[in-house]
Amino acid sequence: MKKFKFLALSAVMSTLLAVTAACGNGTEGDNENTDSGTGTENAQLSGDINIDGSSTVYPIMEAVAEEYQMEQPDVKVSVGFSGTGGGFEKFIAGQTDMANASRPIKDEEKAQLEEKGIEFTEFKLANDGLSVVVNPDNDWVDNLTVEELKKMWVNDGTTKKWSDIREGWPEEEIKFYSPGTDSGTYDYWNEVILEDEEMVQGATQSEDDNVLVQGVGNDKNAIGFFGYAYYVENKDSLKVVPIDNGEGPVEPTNETVESGEYAPLSRPLFTYVSNEAVKEEHVYDYMTYLLENAGALSEDVGYVSLPEEDYTAGLETLEGLK
């Protein structure tokens, strides 16, 4: 549709130019002014944009990149998902223009960027409800308290069984699936559930959330956690567990995540961009497109959009960087 409109506009402009020339009212200078009257928003840009980081943010950025490249096919946007920590490592090394993160940047990462002379800006993209899931055949877990999650996931030197967590549950060993230690999701879980204690031994860990989805979906005694979008995408093969933070069990939904009722596992998602990279026209244009469309596209891929005023504030910040 956009391509059709562009072609139609070109045809109209060509007709106007031909009429002007035929009437003898234009000069060569006038024609040049007419040609340069096209706004920046219609210009065809080119260049490369390299992005890496959080696997949780990846579905949002991938969706934005695909839509953007239909409008600007000569801008090549590469999106990876080495985890929040891995993404910051590449950002610090100057290998990427943007770093996606499912947690705020750490002080030590800020210090390393400062040492490298890399100035950056943080932008919020959406909200996420970190989802705890079990196998659909698990018919004993209807909810878990935050205290039970900690008892389950913190290493105490024993092999954890379901019966250890709540009386009457099966005497079967729990199989754990967790994001890898480079993941911002792991960092967030470590902060609010593990409280900086060691994770249970023997957990299967991966930076690829699809590995965790498959692991839980194939084992009746499994439990795992990852971003809300991966649960939404795989509802047929997973069972989400409502979490009780002291005020009754709450299931992650768009409404409970946005309101903060789904506590303490609701969190914002970020991208960090190099201020120097934003000076490149194609990077600035991509960031503008990202902030204008992140709300709708985050909802499309299973996350929760921010209030509209947050995206407006982000665009104002971006304009200041240019």
C-alpha positions in Angstrom: 0.0 0.0 0.0 2.8 2.4 0.9 4.7 1.6 -2.3 1.5 2.3 -4.3 1.1 5.7 -2.7 4.7 6.5 -3.4 4.4 5.6 -7.1 1.2 7.5 -7.4 2.8 10.6 -5.8 5.7 10.3 -8.2 3.4 10.2 -11.2 1.5 13.3 -10.0 4.8 15.2 -9.5 6.1 14.2 -12.9 2.8 15.4 -14.5 3.1 18.8 -12.8 6.7 19.2 -13.9 5.8 18.4 -17.5 3.0 21.0 -17.5 5.2 23.6 -16.0 7.9 23.0 -18.6 5.3 23.1 -21.5 4.0 26.4 -20.3 7.5 27.9 -20.3 7.0 29.3 -16.8 9.8 27.3 -15.1 13.5 27.7 -15.0 16.2 25.2 -14.4 16.6 26.5 -10.9 12.8 26.1 -10.3 13.0 22.5 -11.4 15.8 21.8 -8.9 13.8 23.3 -6.1 10.9 21.1 -7.0 13.0 18.0 -6.9 14.4 18.8 -3.5 11.0 19.5 -2.0 10.5 15.9 -0.9 10.6 15.6 2.9 13.1 13.5 4.8 10.4 11.1 5.7 10.1 10.1 2.1 13.8 9.8 1.4 15.3 6.4 0.7 18.0 5.7 3.2 20.8 3.2 3.3 23.2 1.8 5.9 23.7 -0.9 8.5 22.3 -1.1 12.0 23.6 -3.8 14.4 21.6 -4.7 17.4 22.1 -7.4 20.0 21.1 -8.3 23.6 18.1 -9.6 25.4 16.2 -12.6 24.1 13.1 -11.2 25.8 13.3 -7.9 23.8 14.2 -9.8 20.6 10.6 -10.4 19.4 9.8 -6.7 19.6 13.0 -5.6 17.9 12.7 -8.3 15.2 9.1 -7.2 14.4 10.1 -3.5 14.2 13.1 -4.4 12.0 11.0 -6.4 9.6 8.4 -3.6 9.3 11.0 -0.9 8.9 12.9 -2.7 6.2 9.8 -2.9 4.1 9.8 0.9 4.1 13.6 1.3 3.9 14.9 -1.8 2.1 18.4 -0.4 1.8 18.8 -0.2 5.5 20.0 -3.5 6.8 19.0 -4.2 10.4 20.7 -7.1 12.1 19.1 -8.2 15.4 20.8 -10.8 17.6 19.9 -12.3 21.1 23.1 -13.2 23.0 21.4 -12.1 26.3 21.3 -8.8 28.1 24.9 -9.2 29.4 26.2 -10.5 26.1 24.5 -7.6 24.3 26.2 -5.0 26.6 29.6 -6.7 26.1 29.2 -6.2 22.3 27.9 -2.6 22.8 31.0 -1.8 25.0 33.3 -3.3 22.4 31.8 -1.0 19.8 30.4 -3.9 17.7 26.8 -2.8 17.9 24.8 0.4 17.6 22.1 -0.7 20.1 21.8 -3.0 23.1 18.5 -4.6 24.1 18.0 -5.3 27.8 15.5 -6.8 30.1 17.0 -5.0 33.1 18.6 -1.6 33.6 22.2 -1.2 32.8 24.6 -2.0 35.6 27.0 0.5 37.1 30.0 -1.5 36.0 28.7 -1.6 32.4 28.3 2.2 32.6 31.8 2.5 33.8 33.2 0.4 30.9 31.3 2.4 28.4 32.7 5.6 29.9 36.2 4.2 29.6 35.6 3.5 25.9 34.2 7.0 25.4 30.8 5.6 24.3 27.9 7.9 25.3 24.5 6.2 25.3 20.8 6.8 26.0 18.3 4.5 27.5 14.8 4.1 26.0 11.9 2.0 27.5 10.1 0.0 24.9 7.4 -2.1 26.7 6.5 -3.9 29.9 6.9 -7.6 30.6 5.5 -10.1 33.1 8.1 -12.7 33.7 6.1 -15.9 33.5 6.5 -19.1 35.6 5.3 -22.1 33.7 4.9 -25.9 34.2 3.9 -28.7 32.0 0.1 -28.9 31.1 0.0 -32.4 32.6 1.0 -31.0 36.0 -2.3 -31.1 37.8 -1.1 -30.3 41.3 0.3 -26.8 40.9 -2.4 -24.1 40.8 -0.3 -21.3 42.2 3.0 -20.6 44.0 3.9 -18.0 46.6 7.1 -16.0 46.3 8.4 -17.8 49.3 7.7 -21.2 47.7 9.5 -20.1 44.5 12.6 -19.1 46.6 12.5 -22.4 48.5 12.3 -24.2 45.1 14.9 -22.4 43.2 17.6 -21.6 45.8 20.4 -24.1 46.1 20.5 -25.8 49.6 22.5 -28.8 48.6 19.6 -31.2 48.2 17.7 -32.6 45.3 14.4 -30.8 45.2 11.1 -32.8 45.0 7.6 -31.4 44.6 6.7 -32.8 48.0 9.4 -30.6 49.5 7.6 -27.5 48.4 4.0 -28.3 49.5 2.6 -31.2 51.4 0.6 -33.6 49.3 2.5 -32.9 46.1 4.3 -35.8 44.3 7.5 -37.2 45.6 9.1 -36.6 42.1 12.2 -34.7 41.4 11.6 -31.2 40.0 13.3 -30.4 36.7 14.3 -26.8 36.4 14.6 -24.7 33.2 16.2 -21.2 33.5 17.6 -18.5 31.2 21.4 -18.4 31.2 23.4 -16.1 33.4 24.0 -13.6 30.6 20.2 -13.0 30.4 18.6 -10.0 32.0 15.7 -12.3 32.8 18.1 -14.3 35.0 19.4 -11.2 36.6 15.9 -10.0 37.4 15.0 -13.5 38.9 18.2 -13.4 40.9 17.2 -10.1 42.4 13.6 -10.6 43.3 13.4 -14.4 43.8 16.9 -15.8 44.6 17.9 -12.5 46.4 21.5 -13.1 45.2 21.7 -16.6 46.5 23.0 -19.5 44.3 20.5 -21.1 42.0 19.5 -24.7 42.4 22.0 -27.1 40.9 21.2 -29.1 37.8 19.0 -26.5 36.2 19.0 -26.5 32.3 20.0 -23.0 31.3 19.8 -21.4 27.9 19.9 -17.9 26.3 17.4 -19.2 23.8 13.9 -19.1 25.5 12.6 -21.6 22.9 14.9 -24.2 24.4 13.2 -23.6 27.8 9.7 -23.7 26.3 10.4 -27.1 24.7 12.0 -28.5 27.9 9.0 -27.6 30.1 6.6 -28.7 27.4 8.1 -32.2 27.3 8.5 -33.0 31.0 5.6 -33.4 33.4 7.9 -32.5 36.4 9.5 -29.4 34.9 9.2 -25.8 35.8 10.7 -22.8 34.1 10.5 -19.0 33.7 10.9 -16.5 30.8 9.3 -13.5 29.3 5.5 -13.2 28.9 5.6 -13.2 25.1 7.1 -16.7 25.0 4.3 -18.0 27.2 1.6 -16.3 25.1 3.1 -17.8 21.9 3.2 -21.3 23.5 0.0 -21.4 25.6 -1.0 -24.8 24.0 2.1 -26.5 25.4 2.5 -24.7 28.7 0.6 -24.0 31.9 1.2 -20.6 33.5 1.4 -20.4 37.3 -0.3 -17.6 39.2 2.0 -16.0 41.8 1.0 -15.0 45.3 3.0 -12.0 46.6 0.9 -11.8 49.8 -2.4 -10.6 48.4 -3.6 -13.7 46.6 -2.5 -15.5 43.4 -2.2 -13.3 40.3 -1.8 -14.5 36.8 0.3 -12.5 34.3 -2.0 -10.8 31.8 -1.8 -7.5 29.9 -3.9 -5.8 32.6 -2.1 -7.2 35.6 1.4 -6.5 34.1 0.5 -2.9 33.1 -1.1 -2.2 36.5 1.8 -3.7 38.5 -0.6 -6.1 40.2 1.5 -9.0 38.9 4.2 -8.5 41.5 7.1 -8.8 41.9 7.6 -10.2 38.3 6.5 -7.2 36.2 9.3 -5.3 34.7 10.2 -2.8 31.9 12.1 -3.7 28.8 14.8 -1.4 27.3 17.0 -0.6 24.4 20.2 1.4 24.7 21.5 3.3 21.8 24.9 4.9 21.0 24.6 8.7 20.9 27.2 8.8 18.1 25.3 6.3 16.1 22.1 8.4 16.3 23.9 11.1 14.4 23.7 8.8 11.4 20.5 9.6 9.5 19.4 6.0 9.0 19.9 5.1 12.7 18.0 8.2 13.8 15.2 7.3 11.3 15.1 3.7 12.7 14.9 4.9 16.3 12.1 7.2 15.4 10.2 4.4 13.7 10.9 2.1 16.7 9.5 4.6 19.2 6.5 5.3 17.0 5.6 1.6 16.6 7.0 -0.2 19.7 3.7 0.1 21.5 1.6 -1.6 18.8 4.2 -4.2 17.8 5.0 -5.1 21.4 1.3 -5.9 21.9 1.4 -7.9 18.7 4.2 -10.2 19.9 2.8 -10.7 23.4 4.1 -7.8 25.6 2.4 -4.8 27.2 2.8 -1.4 25.7 3.8 1.7 27.7 1.5 4.7 28.1 1.5 6.8 25.0 3.1 9.7 26.8 6.2 7.5 27.5 6.8 7.0 23.8 6.3 10.8 23.2 8.9 11.6 25.8 11.2 9.1 24.2 10.8 10.8 20.8 11.6 14.2 22.4 14.7 12.7 24.0 15.7 11.3 20.6 15.2 14.7 18.9 17.6 16.2 21.5 20.3 13.7 20.5 20.2 14.6 16.9 
